[in-house]
Every structure is written in structure tokens, then in C-alpha cells.
Amino acid sequence: MKILLDECVTKKIKAHLQEFEVYTLNEMGWNGLKNGNLLKAAIKQQFDILLTIDKNLPYQQNTLQHEITIVVLDVKRSKIQNLVELIPKFKAQLKQFEKTRVYRISP
């Protein structure tokens, strides 16, 4: 499972996703890419999931056009303690995720 962390998600979360192949936008050299171009680049590099806290992204993009799963962690800020609380739910739902779909994980 190859996961891309959006710019708004702290890279500290990688320590809690060690069983996956996880990259940040910075590691990919994609800082500053807008959502549409970011999704295209992620698909080209065969990412399975874009992990974000950007609740607006599903409304800004036609996700049906992008062969990637978008997972929105429903937190107010990208503080590690807020994100860590949602990781067990994320992992529990992982097998149900489908490409072109958006999933919101809430506390």
C-alpha cells in the first residue's frame, strides 16, 4: 500500500504507518502542486491513497476522474496527537477503500 501525505498532514504521522510505503509531498518534490496536478502526479507514481486533512478537496476535484483513494482525516489541525487518534480507524477501514472514492474518518 503506497500512501501520499498531503502538505497539510504532518510528516510525524509516518511513524504510525510503518507497515505502509508512505511519502510526503516534500520527499516527492511536489511542494506547491495544486490539487488536480497533485492527484495526477500521485496516480502516475502509483499511489493508492492520498491522506489529507483538507475537507474541501473532495468538493474542489471530480474524484471520479482520478484512480486514487482520498482519505480525509477529520481534524481541525494537523497536530500529531489529533491524527494518531484516527489511525486505528483508518487501518480498520483500509480493506473497504475503493479508488475514485473519498472517505472521511472522524473521531
N, C-alpha and C positions, 0 to 999 in steps of 0.2 A: 504494500500500500504506500503510495507516494503522495505526500501531503505538502502543500504550499501554504505558508503562513503569510497572510496579508500584512501590509505595513503597520496596520493598527493593532496587531497582535504581538505582544512582547515575545522576544526570542527565548525567554526563560522557560516558556512552556515546552520547549523541545525536550527538556529533561524528564518530562512527564509523558512523553510519547516515544520513548526509546525503541519500542518494538516496531516502529514505522520508519520509513525513509522520509525525513522532514527537512524542508529547506525554507529559508527566509527569502524575501524579495531581494534583500541586500546580497545574499550569497549567490543568487541567480543573476545579479547585475540589473535588476528590473526596477530599481527605485524610481518613483515618479511615473511609472506606466499607468495610464488611465484604465478603468475597469474593463472596457471592451478589449483593448490591446493586451491587457494583463491576462484575461481569460484565454485569448487566442494563443499567447505565448505559453501559458501553462498547459494547454491542450497539446501544443506542438511538442512540448517536452514530456508528454505522457503523465502529467499529474492526475491523480484520481480525485483529489479533494482540495478545494480552496477553503481554508479555515479563516474566518473573519469575525469581527465584531460589528462590521458595517451593516446596520439594519436596513439601510436604503439600497444597498447593492441589488437585491432582487427586483426592486422597482425601477432601477436605472438600466437594467440589462434584460434582454429577452433570453432568459436562461435556457429555453428550449433549443436555442441555436448553438449552445456550447456543450460539448461532450465532456462535462466535468460536473462533479457534485459540489455544491456550495453549502457549507455548514456555517451558520451564524450562531456564535456563542452570545447569548442574550445577557450581556453585562453592560454596565454604564461606562466602565473604564477598563483598560487593558492591564489591570494590576494582576500580578501572578496569583494572588490568593483568590481573586474572583474567578479566574479562569480554571484553576485547579479544581474548584468545586464542581465544575461541569464536565471534567474529563471522564469520570466514570460513566456518566450518561452518554457521552459521545461514543465511548468504546462499546457500550451495550447496544447502541443503535447502529453501529457500523455495518453490520451484515444486511441491514434493511435499506441502506442508502442506494439510490439509483442515479446514474448520470442524467444530466439536464434538469435535475430537481434541486430545490433549495430546502434545507432543513434548519429549523430554529431549535436550539437547545437552551432551555430556560432553567433557572434554579428551582 
